[in-house]
């Protein structure tokens, strides 16, 4: 995770991935749930003066390596096996697929999910014409997802609300 602390905005609650780091050279906002904000605050405390949210263990001026993330996922699988849990080996990227699958199965709007993952089909007419960001909806979905995960960790049930309670509608100004 090469996120730099300067790209994490805890006031409006999002992470900006600069266009230089995106496949399609378009900046991408990742809207944060309250739980994610709490984690980012804790990570910043641990990172000290590093410009990275997750700095290298040996060099604060470098990001944590991908190999470290791979070791973590391997350790999680090993621990799960020791506890008799049926967890197969996975990669960090597999977590994106799992999140997408579960959010779709819960019934969230697939456009919101694809936008969260920065998946855009620029080849179809839909991808060419639809430039919606779905900010309000994505913020809501990410908060509901975090609430669901938190409930699972606590051994509780949680039924996410698929639509924001107060979904703001776009009001168009009449041309003068």
N, C-alpha and C positions, 0 to 999 in steps of 0.2 A: 504494500500500500504506500504509494508515493505521495499521499496527501500531505500538503504543507500546511502548517498552522495558519498561514495567511489566507488560505483558501477556505477555511472553516469559519463561517459567520454564525456565531451563536445568538446574535440579536435577532436577525430574521430567520434563524434556524435552518441553514442549508450549507451544503458543501458545493463549491464551484470547481468543476474540473475544467481547466482552461482548454481552449480549442486545440492548442498545440499537442495535447496529450490524448485527444480523441481521434478515433479512426476516421471519421468524416470531417475532421477539422471544424467542429461546431461545439462551442462551450456547452456544458451539461450541468444542470443543477440537480443535486440530490437533496431532497427535503428530509429533515431530521425529525424523528419522534422525540418526545421528552426523554425516553429511556436512552436514545442514541446521544442526545445532548449531554446527559449525565455521564455517559461513557467517554465522550470526547473531553469533557472537563477533567475527568480522572486521568485520561491518557496524557493530556497536556501537562498535568501536574507531574506525572512520571517522566515525561520527555524533557522536562526542565527547559533549558534555553535552546534546544534543537529546533530547527525550522520544520522538522518533520513530526507528524502526529505519532508515527511509529518509527523512531530512529533505530539505526543499527546498534547492536549491543556494544560494539567496540569503537564506533565512529559516529558521534552525534550529528555530524555533517552529512551522513549518508542515510538513506532509508533502509528499513528492515528488508532483508533479502527475501525473494520468493522461496528459496530453499527453507527458510525459517518457517514460513507458513506451511509448507509441505510437511516439515517435521512435526508441526503442531497437529495437523490433521491425522498423521500417522499415529501420534501419541493418543489422540482421542479414540481412534479405532481400537488400539491395543487395550486401553483402559475399559472401553465398552465390552470388549470380548472377555476380559477378566471378570467383569461383573455379570456376564451371561447375557448381554444385550446383543441382538442381531444387527450389528452395524457393519456394513461392507466398506472397504476402502473408498475414499472420495477425495476430490481435489477442491481447492477453494472455489474454482469456477463452477463446480457441481452445485455449490450453495445457491448460485444465481438460478440455475435450472430448477432446483427444488423450490425456491421461493416463488418463481414464476408459476410452476405447476400448482402449488398449494393455493396461491392467490386466485388463479383461474378456477380451481375446483371450488373455492369458497364463493365464487360468483362475482368477483370484482371485475370491472370493465377492462377488457383486454387492451384497449388503447392506453389506459393509464399504466398498466403493467409494462407494456412495451416501451412507453416513454420513460418509465423509471429505469429500465435496463438500457436506455439509449439506443434502442433498436428502432431504426427508421428505414422504411422501404422507399428510397428515393426513386426507384424505377417505376413504381406503379403510379397511376393517376391520383390515387388516394394519398400516397406519400408526397407527391408533388404539390397537391393543393391543400392538404390538411397540415397547418402549421401550429395547431393548438398545443399549448404547454400543459394544460390540465393542472396548474399549480395547486389550486384549492383541493381538488379531488385527490391528487397524489399525496399532499400533506395528510389528508384524512386517512387514506389507505395505509400509509406508512405508520401512522399512529395506531390504527386498528391492528396492523400486523404485529407491532411491538407489544401491544396489549395482549394479543393472542399468545405470542411466545412467552411473555412473562407469566401468563396464567398456566401454560404448560409446565414451565419450570417449577411453579408452586403447586403443581398437581391439581389445578383447578380447571373448570370448563369456562369457556368464553365464547360468546356468539358475536362476531364482529358485525357492525352496522355497515352495509354495503354502500350507502350513500350518506354524505354529510348531512347532519340534522338541519343545518342552515346553509344549503347550497346557494351561493350567490349566483344570480343569473346576470349574464352580460347585458348591460343596457346600452343600446346604440343611440348615439346622439343624432337627432334629425338634422339633415343637411340644411344649412341656412341659405 
